[in-house]
Amino acid sequence: MSRSRWWALAAVFTLAVATRLWVLLSGGGPLDAASYDQSVYFAAAAALVHGHVPYHGDFVFVHPPVVALAGTPFAVLARLTDDVTGFVAENVAFAVMGAVNAVLVVVVARAWGLGRGAVAAGLTYALWPVGYVAESTARLEPLGNLLFLLFLWAYGHGRSGRTRALVLAGVALGLLVNVKLWWFAPVLVVVVLVGFLARELRVVLVPVAVAAGTTLLVDLPFLGVAGPRMVRSIVTAQLHRPDRQWTPGGRYVHLPVVQRLEQLLGASELVVVLLLAALVLTAALACRDRVGRVFVVVLAVQVAILLAAPVVYPYYAGYVAVAGSLVIAAAASRRIPRPAGVAPWGWAAAAGLASVITFRALSPPLSDVDWQALRAQTAHAHCVVADSPLLLIRLHALDRSFGPGCRDVVDLQGVSYGAGPDPEARATLWSGTPAYRRFVGTYLLSGDAVALGDYYVRVRIGHDNRRLLAQRPVIGSSGNVVVRAVTGPPPDR
């Protein structure tokens, strides 16, 4: 590889790691940048390290197991140090993983013969705000994009019939669908279209067979213990998520397509329309190349999945970052007359401008909770339970809460989807079924102390559980977090 190419990769990596670490470290730092989902993935990894099996017993988890397996080194680090250290290390590692993805976009573009547009694609991936916000913490997006890129890199070399590359592509594919089931559709599109273009059946069969074997290797140990509940947790429970969205205006409503796009892109309706027009132009340019047509179809399928999903959050748009960047690479790789030839590079410039604007606007709120005081007040409690694993991490209580005699559900939100031991235990935003109230109420009163910070959990558990919790003495309170002692008789009222 020439020196100029190495410099290009270094520039892409530097910009990508700067944007992702800026989001992670700005405002209140990594702990304030992280939210409920990241804490669930870390808690699942910690539970695995303690020998607990997801989808079994109290261990509620609504995702395939690879993200939990990926977090186990950081859970081990937490056992050797403390919960906060392990959790912060995981989030920093995932942010760096996102920067590696930006470099892999360039490498993959070159592997598919899109070298002229590779750097433009890498810069776009590095600087696109939706992408770098999604990859700034330990979410599913950086891990899924990494495996998708590894699959594309191997398959780009294997589409000519190289067995070793096809096997590697199959391994990456098998791991990828065990991160998030949404990835099944785009990789199926790639395999089918490339196999059709190659006119060689083994180009399709080898990676699919290896992927099936990899999936069984990963899933069978969990499926053997959890049985059908694993399928209910990963598939059925996700389908039970409400097809509605909580909006800043205070309403819980069905979102039309335009509003979904506004939320995903973090932009106004006018900006969404302009971006769609630019995307159509870029896709039209990419379709002049048969490889470009493959990635245009992949991007279209992924966008359709986003629009059809029961619930969307802005960082979900990171799911399309790889395909979108490769469409730009395909468009920029064609010899086209100016000014049309400027369009793909314009995406990179626009992404950079959007980064500057986002840098000025993005500022995670500083925590107003005195965590040091709350840690001291809960230090002698053996089993601490909470309505969010993030509270247990901040209290340095997560690791010990997986010890003997303690219950840790891991994902209370997943219980509301019907992924708990009782499938009838479900909840909406404002209310829970009797089975939900019974399960969650029993869990919250099962430890030596309980930490509460989620308003909606307190609403859904019902009046009786709120009354029982209110009878327990407060041992610590700061900001929106209240810690109550659970063991021992409640005070007289």
Beta strands, then each sheet from edge to edge (+ up, - down):
strand 1: 245-246
strand 2: 252-253
strand 3: 384-386
strand 4: 449-452
strand 5: 474-478
strand 6: 481-485
sheet 1: 1+ 2-
sheet 2: 3+ 4+ 6- 5+
end
